[in-house]
């Protein structure tokens, strides 16, 4: 992922807040000698120094992880298309504007450990439920022993994080403000989230 200095994270914890807010990404495992990596869309929970998730036992990514435990979790969101004309303010010619897309992205590289023990998988499920359904009163995962046998918990220890926040950091405040106003007016999917990232 190309990250220009003006697209870097605004603070050291920005990537974490973004990843937690999204809670969904694509887990990528290259395996060993495969023509293409295995990519799996998945819900996840981010801890202090690890990512936890669970997948069905037949999921092909588990074989790729067995070959090579280094994985990448790719998370992207808060995106909004910025039309060319929006890039023009004042007397600038709107036909000469350059369209772009604003978005945030975080890529977490780590070492995955697949949990074969149903009790260990149950611990992962408890972690996920504590975040996704706090206080819901849902039964403990241990009441579903047969279902625990057909899924696998995964713990990914975080080795590296790369984050990109492409929200007009390369233009001046006047141009950013104009785009923020137009995003608020359009109010399309993702527009409010993108607007919230634009620096004043």
N, C-alpha and C positions, 0 to 999 in steps of 0.2 A: 504494500500500500504506500503510495507516494504521499508524504506529509510535508508540505511547505511550512516554513516557520510561522507564517500567518495563519495556518490551519491547525497548529498544535493545540493541545489541551490548555484551557485557560487557567487551570490550577491542577495540582497533583492528584486531586481526588475526583476530578470531573469525569474521568473514564468510569470510575466506580459508581458514581451516582447514575450515569447514563446506563450502564450495564444492568444495574438493579432495576431501574425504571422500565427497561425493555423486557428483561426476564426471558427472552426467547432469542435463539440464534441458530447458527449452522455449525455443527461439529464436523471437523474435517480430519480424517486420518489417512496418511499417505500409504501406510503399510510398507511392504518391502517388494520392490520390483514390479509394482502394479502400473498399468498404463495410465490409469486415472485414479485419483484419490476417491475415497468413499466420503460422501457428504450427507449428513443427516440433520434435518431441522428438528430442534428440540427445545423444550422448556428446561430451564436450569435455575439454580440458586447459587448466588455468589457469597462465599464466606470471606473471612479475613485473608486467608492465603490459599484458598482452594475453591474450585467449582464443583458442585455436586449435581447429579442428574441420574435418571434411570431410563433404561431402554428394554425392549423386549429381547429375550434371549436369542431369537433367530436373526436379530438385526445384523446385517453384513459388516457394520463398522467394528463389531467386536472382534472379528477375525483380523481385520486390519490393525487394530490396537494390539492384538496378540503378537503380530509381526513386528510392530514398531509402536511403542507406547507414547511417542511424541505426537501430540494433537494440537489443533488450532480451533478455537471457538471464535467464530466471526459474528459480530453483532452490528447491525446497521439500522438506522431509523431516523426519526425526526426530519424526514426529507421533504423538500418542496421544490418544484420546478420554478425557476425564475425566468420569465420571458425576456427576450432581448430588450424590448421597449422599457421595461422596468429599470434597466441599468442607466437610463438617461434622466438627468435632472436639469432644471433651468432651461437654458438655450441649447442643450445638447440634442443632437439629432437622434430620435428614438430608433430610426432604421439602422443606425450604426452600433446599436447595443449588442452585446455578446451574451447569449443566453447561457444559463448554467443551472446546476442543481445544488441546493444547499442540503447538507446532511451531516449526521454524526456517525462515527464508526469506531468500534473498539475491537481489536484482535488480541485474544489471550492465547499465548502459547504455553503449553504445560505438559506434564507427564501424567498419563492416565493410568489408573489402577481399577481394573474390573473386579467387582466383588462377587465371588461365587457363593459365599455364605449367606443364606437367607436372612440371618440375624443382622448381618452388616448392611444388607440391602434395606432392611426395615429401618435401620438408623438413618440411612439416606432419605427414605420416604418421610420419616419424622421431621428431618431438617427442612425438607421441601414444604411439607404441610404447615410447619410453624411459620413459614414466610407467606405461603399462598393462601392458607385458610386459618389464620390465627384465631383461636377461641371458637372455632366452629362446632366443637363437640364431636367431630368425626371420630369413628372408632380407630383404635391403634392398628397400624398395618399388620401386626402379629395375628389379628383375627382372620386373616386371609392367607393361611399357609400355602394353599395350592397356587394362589396367584404369585406369591413370593418366589415360587420355584421357577416360574416362567419369565421372570424379569431379572435384570442385573443392575445393581447400583454401580455408579462410576464416580470415583473421586479423581479430580484433576488438580495436582499441585501446580500452582502458577509459577512459571519460570520467567516470562516476559510479557509485558503489556505494551501495545502500540495503540495510540488513540488519535483520531482526526476529527476536528470540528470545523467543517467548511461552511462558514456563515459570513462571508464578505469581509474577512479580516484583511484582505488586500486592497480594500477601497476606503475612502474617507468616511467620516461620520455622516455627512450630508447624504451620500449615496446609500449607506446602510439604513439611515432613518427613512428614506424614501421607500426602500424595499420593505422595511418593517410595516410601514403604513399600508402598502399594497397587499401584503400578506394578511393583515388584519381585515382589510376590506374584502378580499377574496374569500377568506375563511373556509378554505378547502381542507380536505384531510391532510394532516401534517403541517398545515400553515401556522397554527398557533404554536406548536412545538418548535418549529423552525424559528419563528419570530422571537421566542423566549431565549434563543441562543445568540441573537444578534447583539453585539456590544454597542452600548450607547455612544 
